[in-house]
Amino acid sequence: MHVCLLNMQIEYYSPVSGGAIAAVTMEYARNLEAMGHRVTVLTALNGDEPYREGEVVPLAVRTRDSLSFIERRISDLRRKMNSWDYPYYEYYMRSFKGALARLSPAPDVVLLHNDLVSARYIKQALPRTKVALMLHNETRTVQRDKKKALAAVDAFLPLGDYIRNWTASAHPVPTAKLAPIRNGVDIDTFKPRAAYLDAASPVRVLFVGRIDPNKGPDIAADAVAQLRKEGLPVTLTVAGGLWFYGHGREMEDPYFRLLKIKMDVAGADYRGHVNRNRIPELMRGHDIVCILSRSQEPYALVTLEAMASGCAVIASKRGGLPEASGGAAILVEPEDFESVAAALRSLVSDPELLRAQKLKSIRRAATQTWKAKTEILEGIFRQLCGAGSESAPGQRRVEEPEEAFH
């Protein structure tokens, strides 16, 4: 098959500046190519080194800074008239339509991410090509006629049960078109350090992710500060930058200024933005990873990556995190600080418990490889393209291996 992966308008296909969706795109591109398929990646680029997986086709995406005042006003009027979800969308749409029309042979399937608008424009360019839409988050749209907007999507691929249930309640999506799929992990890249079951002294705790109150880095900082006050041997590393902010300008953000005070109290090591290719080394140097999202976090990549790195995980009972954890994490209510502190205290003060949680992590990650997830995705694509089954993707699907721990 020829598979085209269309990156989001706001996402760069780069280990330097790309986010989780770019990382997922890269993993599918790598594994689909290994299975013998041709993979084309249509994406915006910003000068940072792109991922090497797939045949990368640059798109002409415009931003506020690249348009004049008059161009911005005209674009804003177009967006309101067409009820598009993103500013300056027409430049992105024209570019991917042109790129798709030039591909030879035409792709068998195009995979979108969190985009409820573009499917109908893809069908205009390639009427016979199947369109699959992967939904990583609670994806909303301002489209006035949602049924018409979504009719061009041949398969909806919500990321796990939480996003599947949310999507079914929020959008007029036929059940037969829903085919849940889940993130995986590269266990060759994310792997534990030697003697990882022996905790460091002091025990090393990590938060890695966007610096945002919804992600809860301040909760981790407060918990570590509390344990240090009690005399327990524990350190904290915080890695991440502000979304859409220039790195090095964090102090312009009110939340970061508050977090900085809390990190100082906890004696935290703040690393700032860490490039994607340096995350595995960062993780394997720690013992515990905190994923304390206040929001309904979806099936987060960091969960399985932390587990594959041999870290115990403390995660929120929110959104898709319990499902991603698969029984291998200690689940807490992020707004209940005492429960968070107690969970962290139990791991820091009990080496045997920490060892057991690390073993649970490794076992969980081993069942969730990207190779296995890509085989499921390929099966959905084959069904869409009529290679092997007449049924809709939501009616006949391969079940993913799950392992529960109690």
Residue pairs with C-beta under 8 A, 6 or more apart in sequence:
1 37
1 38
1 108
1 109
1 378
1 381
1 382
1 385
1 387
2 37
2 38
2 40
2 103
2 105
2 106
2 107
2 108
3 32
3 37
3 38
3 39
3 40
3 107
3 108
3 109
3 110
3 111
3 381
4 39
4 40
4 41
4 42
4 100
4 103
4 107
4 109
4 110
4 111
4 129
5 25
5 28
5 29
5 39
5 40
5 41
5 42
5 54
5 110
5 111
6 42
6 43
6 96
6 110
6 111
6 112
6 113
6 115
6 118
6 122
7 13
7 21
7 22
7 25
7 41
7 42
7 43
7 44
7 59
7 113
8 21
8 113
8 114
8 115
9 44
9 61
9 86
9 89
9 92
9 115
10 44
10 86
11 18
11 19
11 21
11 22
11 43
11 44
11 113
12 18
12 22
12 43
12 44
12 45
12 46
12 48
12 50
13 22
13 25
13 26
13 41
13 43
13 44
13 45
13 50
13 51
13 56
14 22
14 45
14 46
14 48
14 49
14 50
14 51
15 23
15 26
15 49
15 51
15 275
15 276
15 277
16 48
16 49
16 275
16 276
17 46
17 48
18 26
18 51
18 276
20 136
20 300
20 301
21 113
21 114
21 136
22 43
22 51
23 276
23 301
24 113
24 134
24 136
24 183
24 301
25 41
25 43
25 51
25 54
25 113
26 51
26 53
26 54
27 184
27 186
27 370
27 373
27 374
28 39
28 111
28 370
28 374
28 377
29 39
29 41
29 51
29 53
29 54
30 53
30 54
30 370
31 370
31 371
31 373
31 374
32 39
32 374
32 377
32 378
33 39
33 53
33 54
34 371
35 374
35 375
35 378
37 378
38 55
39 53
39 54
39 55
40 54
40 55
40 57
40 103
40 107
41 51
41 53
41 54
41 55
41 56
41 57
42 57
42 59
42 96
42 99
42 100
43 50
43 56
43 57
43 58
43 59
44 58
44 59
44 61
44 92
45 56
45 58
45 59
50 56
57 99
57 103
59 92
59 95
59 96
59 99
60 91
60 92
60 94
60 95
61 88
61 91
61 92
61 95
62 88
62 91
62 92
63 88
64 72
64 87
64 88
67 75
67 88
72 88
75 87
75 88
75 90
75 91
76 87
78 84
78 90
79 86
79 87
79 88
79 89
79 90
82 89
83 141
83 142
83 143
83 144
84 90
84 117
84 142
85 115
85 116
85 117
85 140
85 141
85 142
85 143
86 92
89 117
93 118
93 121
96 118
96 121
96 122
96 125
97 121
97 122
97 124
97 125
100 106
100 107
100 110
100 122
100 125
100 126
100 129
101 125
101 126
106 126
106 128
106 129
107 126
107 129
108 129
108 130
108 381
108 385
109 129
109 130
109 131
109 132
109 381
109 384
109 385
110 122
110 126
110 129
110 130
110 131
110 132
111 132
111 133
111 134
112 118
112 119
112 122
112 131
112 132
112 133
112 134
112 153
113 133
113 134
113 135
113 136
114 134
114 135
114 136
114 137
114 139
115 133
115 139
116 133
116 139
116 140
116 141
116 143
116 146
116 149
116 150
116 171
117 141
117 143
117 149
119 131
119 133
119 149
119 150
119 152
119 153
120 148
120 149
120 151
120 152
122 129
122 131
122 152
123 129
123 131
123 152
130 154
130 155
130 381
130 384
130 385
131 152
131 153
131 154
131 155
132 153
132 154
132 155
132 156
132 157
132 380
132 381
132 384
132 393
133 153
133 155
133 156
133 157
134 157
134 158
134 159
134 181
135 156
135 157
135 158
135 159
135 163
135 167
136 159
136 163
136 298
136 299
137 159
137 163
137 298
138 163
138 166
138 170
138 296
138 298
139 167
140 170
141 149
143 149
146 171
146 172
147 172
150 171
150 172
150 173
153 177
154 177
154 384
154 393
155 177
155 179
155 380
155 384
155 392
155 393
155 394
156 167
156 173
156 177
156 178
156 179
156 394
157 179
157 180
157 181
157 377
157 380
157 393
158 164
158 166
158 167
158 178
158 180
158 181
159 180
159 181
159 182
159 183
159 298
159 299
159 320
160 180
160 182
160 183
160 298
160 299
160 320
160 323
160 324
161 180
161 320
161 323
162 296
162 298
162 299
162 319
162 320
162 323
163 180
163 298
163 299
163 320
164 178
164 180
166 296
167 173
167 178
168 175
168 178
174 394
175 394
176 392
176 393
176 394
176 395
177 392
177 393
177 394
178 394
179 380
179 393
179 394
179 397
180 397
181 373
181 376
181 377
181 380
181 400
182 299
182 323
182 324
182 368
182 373
182 400
183 299
183 300
183 301
183 304
183 324
183 368
183 373
184 304
184 368
184 369
184 370
184 371
184 372
184 373
184 374
185 301
185 304
185 305
185 307
185 308
185 365
185 368
185 369
185 370
186 308
186 369
186 370
187 308
187 365
187 366
187 369
189 280
190 280
190 283
190 284
190 304
190 305
190 308
190 309
190 365
191 280
191 284
191 308
191 309
191 310
192 284
192 308
192 309
192 310
192 358
192 362
193 284
193 285
193 310
196 284
196 310
196 358
197 310
197 355
197 358
197 359
199 287
199 351
199 354
199 355
200 287
201 233
202 233
202 234
202 235
203 233
203 234
203 235
203 287
203 288
203 347
203 348
203 354
204 234
204 235
204 237
204 285
204 286
204 287
204 288
205 220
205 224
205 234
205 235
205 236
205 237
205 286
205 287
205 288
205 289
205 290
205 344
206 236
206 237
206 238
206 239
206 282
206 283
206 286
206 288
206 289
206 290
206 306
206 311
207 215
207 216
207 217
207 220
207 221
207 236
207 237
207 238
207 239
207 240
207 289
207 290
207 292
208 238
208 239
208 240
208 274
208 279
208 282
208 283
208 289
208 302
209 215
209 217
209 239
209 240
209 291
209 302
210 240
210 241
210 242
210 243
211 217
211 238
211 240
211 241
211 242
211 250
211 253
211 255
211 256
211 259
212 242
212 243
212 255
213 255
213 294
214 293
214 294
214 295
214 297
215 240
215 292
215 293
215 294
215 295
216 290
216 291
216 292
216 293
216 294
216 316
216 334
217 238
217 240
217 259
217 292
218 258
218 259
218 262
219 290
219 292
219 294
219 334
219 337
219 340
220 236
220 238
220 290
220 292
221 236
221 238
221 259
221 262
221 263
221 265
221 266
221 268
222 262
222 266
222 337
222 341
223 290
223 337
223 340
223 341
223 344
224 234
224 235
224 236
224 266
224 267
224 268
224 344
225 262
225 265
225 266
225 267
226 341
227 234
227 341
227 344
227 345
227 348
228 234
228 266
228 267
230 345
232 345
232 348
232 349
233 348
234 344
234 348
235 267
235 268
235 269
236 263
236 266
236 267
236 268
236 269
237 268
237 269
237 270
237 271
237 282
237 286
238 259
238 263
238 268
238 269
238 270
238 271
239 270
239 271
239 272
239 273
239 274
239 279
239 282
240 272
240 273
240 274
241 247
241 250
241 272
241 273
242 249
242 250
242 253
242 256
245 252
245 253
247 272
247 273
248 272
250 256
250 260
250 272
251 257
251 260
260 270
263 270
271 282
274 282
279 305
280 305
280 309
283 289
283 305
283 306
283 309
283 311
284 309
284 310
284 311
286 309
286 311
287 311
287 312
287 347
287 354
287 358
288 311
288 312
288 313
288 314
288 344
288 347
288 348
288 354
289 302
289 306
289 309
289 311
289 312
289 313
289 314
290 313
290 314
290 315
290 344
291 297
291 300
291 302
291 303
291 306
291 313
291 314
291 315
291 316
291 321
291 329
292 314
292 315
292 316
292 332
292 334
292 340
293 300
293 316
293 318
293 319
293 321
293 334
294 316
294 318
294 334
294 335
295 318
295 319
296 318
296 319
296 320
297 316
297 318
297 319
297 320
297 321
298 319
298 320
299 320
299 321
299 323
299 324
300 320
300 321
300 324
303 313
303 315
303 321
303 324
303 325
303 329
304 324
304 364
304 365
304 368
306 313
306 361
307 313
307 328
307 329
307 360
307 361
307 362
307 364
307 365
308 361
308 362
308 365
308 366
310 358
310 361
310 362
311 358
311 361
312 329
312 330
312 347
312 354
312 357
312 358
312 360
312 361
313 325
313 328
313 329
313 330
313 357
313 361
314 329
314 330
314 332
314 340
314 343
314 344
314 347
315 321
315 322
315 324
315 325
315 329
315 330
315 331
315 332
316 331
316 332
316 333
316 334
317 331
317 332
317 333
318 334
321 329
321 331
322 329
322 331
325 331
325 364
326 364
326 367
326 368
326 402
326 403
326 404
326 405
327 360
327 364
327 403
327 404
327 405
327 406
328 357
328 360
328 361
328 363
328 364
328 405
329 357
329 361
330 343
330 346
330 347
330 357
332 339
332 340
332 343
333 339
334 340
346 353
347 353
347 354
347 357
348 354
360 405
363 403
363 405
364 403
364 405
367 401
367 402
367 403
368 401
372 400
372 401
373 400
375 398
376 397
376 398
376 400
379 397
379 398
380 393
380 397
382 388
382 389
383 389
383 391
383 392
383 393
383 396
384 393
389 396
